[in-house]
Amino acid sequence: MKKNKILITLLALITFTFGACSDYEDTEEVSPSVSKDNPEVRFDFDNPTTFEFDPASNIEFSLSVIRNNESGKLEVPLYVLQNTENSFVFPESIVFEDGEDTTSITIGISDSAPIGEVLPFQIEIDESFINPYLETTYSIFEGEVAIIKWNQLGTVHFYDSFSFYSIAEVDLEQRDDMPEVYRINSPYTEGILLEAEWEGWIGGPTQDKIVFTVDGDNVTWEGFWYTNLLYQGVSGQSIKAYLPSAIGKEGDEQSVVVKDDDENILYFELYPSFYIDGLGGFGLNPVFLGFPGYDLSSVLELPVYED
C-alpha cells in the first residue's frame, strides 16, 4: 500500500509539471530603438548631490545638463519623482538654446521648507530625449538639501600632532537647532602640510567642513575626516582621521571635552586613528581643537601657522 501511494504521488507531480510547462508561452520583448537624431540629454555626472543652505539666504541651486550636439533650440520635459514636503520649486522643462550643448536648471526652495531636516528630491528627464544605452546616461537625478543655521563662535586654534608642525587657525561654528554639534573649516591646506615636510604626499581628498558632536564628556565625528594626504603620494591611498570604532578599533572614549570649573568648554582633546584603507595605519594621535578664549598655542608651546 505504501509503495502504491508513493507511485500515485509521483505520477501526480509529473502530470502537474508537464501541464505547467505546456501552459508556458515564450515571449520576446524588443528593446527600444534610439534614433540617430536623439539628443542624448543627461545630467552632468559632476553635479553635486548634497546641498546645505543657511535659512537666511536666498536659497536656490543649479544643476548642469548636457546634450550631444549644439544645433537648434531644444525644450525637454522634466518630471518630478520626489518632492519632500513640497519643499522644492522645479522648472517644468530643460531648455537648450541654439548653439548650446550644456545648459542648467535652477531649483528653488519653498519658504515653508522645514529647517534642520534632510530633504531628498528626485527628478527625471523625459525618456524620449535620452539614450538608455549610453554609458554616461544620467536621466534621473537624486539629491538632498538641508537648511541649517550655524552660529559663528569665532576663530580658534586647531593642532593635529600627526600632520602639523604648527597650529592652524580655523573658524568654529555651532549648530543652532542642535547645540551639541560643532564644525570647523578644514585646516589641511597645502601650506601647513608643506611646512610639516609632507612634500610628495599632498593631494588627497579634502572636505569643506569637519563636524564634531559632543556626547556627554566625549566627542565623536562621522566616520572620518580627510587630511589632504596620500600615503607615499599614491592616488587612492588617502590618509583619513578615523573615529576608531569606524574601523573596528578601540579608543573612542579617549576623545573628550575639557571644561573649566564653570562648565565652559576649553578645548576638545581628540584621538583619531590615522589609517589608509586596505593598508593599515599609524594608530591614535592626539588632535586639539581650542574654543574661543583658550590659547592653545601657549599651552602647547607651538607657533600659529601664518600663510
N, C-alpha and C positions, 0 to 999 in steps of 0.2 A: 504493500500500500504506500509506504513512504517513497519507494522508487517511482511509482506512478505519479504521485503528487509533484515530485521534482521534475519529471518529464513534462507534465502538463504546464508547469510554471515556465520552463524554458521555452516551450513552444509558443506560449502566450507572449513572452518577451521578444522572441524573434519576429512574430507576426506584427507586434506593435512597432518594432524598429524599422522593418521594411515598409510598413504602412506609412510611417512618418517620413521615410526617405522619398516615397512616391509622391508625397504632397509638396516636397521641396521644389521650388522653381528658381532656376539660376537666372539672375538678372544682371544686367550690365549698365552701369551709370557712366555716362560720358562726361569727362572732365570739361569744365567750361573753357571755351576758347578765348583768346585775348587778341584783339585787333592790333595790327601793326601801328595803328594811329593812337593806341591807348597812351594817355599822358603819364601813366605810372605815378600818380600823385601819392606822396607818402610823407609822414612826419620825419623831420631830421633826427637821426639817431643821437646827435649830440645835445638835443634838448634836455635841460634838467627835468627831473620828475618830482622833486620836492621843493616847496617854496615856503618861506616864512616871512610874515609881514607884521609891522607894528600897527596896532589898531588906529593910531592917529594919522597914519599915512594914507595917501590916495592909492588904494590897493587895486592893482591890475598887473597882469604879466602877459608876456607874448611867447608864442611857440612858432618855430620855424617850420615851413612846409616846402617840399621840393617837388618839381615835376621834371620830365625827361627832355623837354625842349623849351624854347623861348617864344615860339610863334603863336600869335593870336591871344586875345583876351580869353580867359577861361574862368568860369564860375562853377565851383564844386560844392554840392550839398554836404553839410556837416550835421551829424546826428549825435544827440546826447544819450549816452547809455547809463550814466550815473551822475547825479547832481545832489550831493549830500545836503539834506535840509534846505534845498533850493538856495544854496549859498553862492552859486556861480551864475554869471550872466555870459552866455556863449553867443558867438555870432552864428547865423544860420548857414553861412557858406564861407568857403575859402576862395579868394579872388586873386588870380594872376593877371597882371596887366600884360599887354603885348610887349615882348622883349624880356620878360622876367621868367627865370627858371626857379627862382626862390622867392617866397613871399612869407608873410607872417600873419597870424591871427592874434587878436588881443582878447583876453578873458578878464572880465571884471568880477569883483566880489561884492555881493549884496551887503547893504548896511545892517541887515538882520543876521548875518553870518555869526555863529557863536564864537566867542573868544576862548582860547585855551584848549581847543579841541583840534584833532587831526581830521581834516575834511577831504576824503577821497573824491575823485571825479574820473570820468571815463568818456571819451568822445571817439567817433568813428567817421572815416571818410566814406562817402558813397562808393559802393563796391564796383560800379560801372566805370569808375575813374582810376581803378588800381589794377596792378598786375599781381595776382596772388602767387605767381611763380618766381617773381623777382626776389632774389636773396635778401635784398635790403628793404623789403616792403614792411613799413610800419603803418598800417592803416588804422589801427586802434591805439589811442594814446591813453595811458593810465598815469595819473599823478595825484598828488595830495598837497594840501595847503594847511598851514597852521597860522593863526593870528594870535600873536603873543606879545604882551607888553613886558619889556625889560627895563628895570630901573638902574641907572648909572650910579655906581658906587665910587668910582674914581680910578686913578692909575695906581697900580700896586706892583710888587716885586714877585718874580717867578724864577725859581732856580731848579734846574734839572742836573743833578750831580753826575748822571751818566753822559749827558750830551754837551754840557756847557762848562766853560771856564769862568764865566762871569754871570751876573744876574740880568735877566731880561725884564723890561717894563711892559706890562700888559694892562688893558682896561678890564675892570671887574664889573659884572652886571648881576643883578638878582632878579629872578622871575617874579612878576607882580602877583600872579594868582597862585604860585607855588614857591613861597619864600625860602624853602629848603633847597632850591635849585639855583646854582650859580653858573656863570660861564665867563670865559676869557677868550680873547682873540689868540690865535695860535702864535707862540713866540719863536717857532723854529725857522727863523729867517736864515738865508744863506750867509749873511754877515756874521751872525753869532756862532754859526757852525764852523765857518772857516777859521774864526778866531780860536776855536777849540780843536783845530787841526784835523777836521774831517774831510779835507780835500780828497776828491775821488769817491767819496761815499755819499755826497749830497745829490739830491734829485729824486727822492722818494715821494710818495703821496703826502699830501697835506690836507688840512681842513680849515675852514674859516674860524670855527669856534670849538673850544673844548668845554664840555658841560660836566659839572660835578653835582652830586646830590648828597646832602647831609642826612644821615640816618642815625639818629641818636648821637653817639660820640664818634661814629665812623663816617667816612666819606667813600662813595662809590662813583663809578662812571660807567658809561655804556660800552662794555666790551674792551675797547682800547682807544688810544689816540695815536695819530701818526707823528713821527719825528722828523720827516723830510730826509731820512737816511736810508740808504740801501746797503745791505751787507756786501762789503768789498766793491760797491758800485754796480752790482749785478741787478739788472732790471727784473722786477717781480719779487725780489727778496727784501721787502721793506721791513725796517725795524719798527715795531709797534710797542707802545707802552700799555700792556695788558692789565686789566683787573685780574689778579692771579687766578681767581676761580673760573674765569672765562676760558682758560686753557688747562683747567683741572689741577691747578696748583694751589697751595695754601699761602695765606698771607694777607687776605682781605682785611682782617681785623687790625693790621698794623697801620692802615691808613686812617688817621684820626683828625678830629677838630681840637685845636688847642685854644682855650679861652682864658680870660683874666678872671679875677675874683667877682666881677660884676656880670659874668656870663657873656661878655662881648668876645666875639671871635678875633683872635690874634693872627692865626695862620692855620693852613692845612699842612699836615705832615703826611705825605703820600708815599706809598711803596709799590709802584707798578713793577711788573715783571717785563723786562725788555726782551723781546722774543721775535724770532724770524720763523714764520710758518713753515713747517716741514724740515727745518734745520736744527732748531734749538735756540738757546738764548743765553743771556748774561745774568739771569737771576734778578732779585729785587734790588732796586737802587732808590735812595731817598730823593724825593722831589718836594719842594716847598712852595706854597702859594701864600704870600702875605696879604693881610687885609688893610684897609685904609688906616693910617696912623701907626702901623707897625713897620719899623725899619729893618727889614730882613737883611739888607746889605751890611749894616753894622753888627747885627747878631752873628751872621755867618762870616764876617770879616772878608767880604768879597766885593769887588767893584761892580758898579752897574754898567752894563754894556752900552756904549754910545755908538750909534750907527754912523 
